[in-house]
Amino acid sequence: MINKDRIVPVTSTDLLTIYFNTMKLAGTSVTKVSAADNEGDFALTSGSGNLFADEPVQYCDFGEAVTSAVLYFVAAHSYKGFSVAGTVVETAGTDVDPDAATLYTATLATGTVTIAKVGA
């Protein structure tokens, strides 16, 4: 905490907006992506580079046209995982805690999705 005596409360924004704006301020080039439905299911049919899920992810499919990408995401309480071109895949890397708060990356490379926790 920067200042323990004069705390400025977060009152008019949400956690995902804070994460997104912090990344932008830090100079990370990132593109926002939206869910295909209101359940937090994402169908990424195009795009590459750094992507940012604009709501907690329940499920995400990296479509055939997406060959490499990094998706920054928060896992929904109902998190189910990832697929590549419609085929469910077992992810490598860190286990996901579906707490709807922790920021993760899902990196797609050569058909494999690797999960990493962002920060400590």
Rosetta blueprint (number, residue, H / E / L):
1 M L
2 I L
3 N L
4 K L
5 D L
6 R L
7 I L
8 V L
9 P L
10 V L
11 T L
12 S L
13 T L
14 D L
15 L H
16 L H
17 T H
18 I H
19 Y H
20 F H
21 N H
22 T H
23 M H
24 K H
25 L H
26 A L
27 G L
28 T L
29 S L
30 V L
31 T E
32 K E
33 V E
34 S L
35 A L
36 A L
37 D L
38 N L
39 E L
40 G L
41 D E
42 F E
43 A E
44 L E
45 T L
46 S L
47 G L
48 S L
49 G L
50 N E
51 L E
52 F E
53 A E
54 D L
55 E L
56 P L
57 V E
58 Q L
59 Y E
60 C E
61 D E
62 F E
63 G L
64 E L
65 A L
66 V L
67 T L
68 S E
69 A E
70 V E
71 L E
72 Y E
73 F E
74 V E
75 A E
76 A L
77 H L
78 S L
79 Y L
80 K L
81 G E
82 F E
83 S E
84 V E
85 A L
86 G L
87 T E
88 V E
89 V E
90 E L
91 T L
92 A E
93 G E
94 T L
95 D L
96 V L
97 D L
98 P L
99 D L
100 A L
101 A L
102 T L
103 L E
104 Y E
105 T E
106 A E
107 T E
108 L E
109 A E
110 T L
111 G L
112 T E
113 V E
114 T E
115 I E
116 A E
117 K E
118 V L
119 G L
120 A L
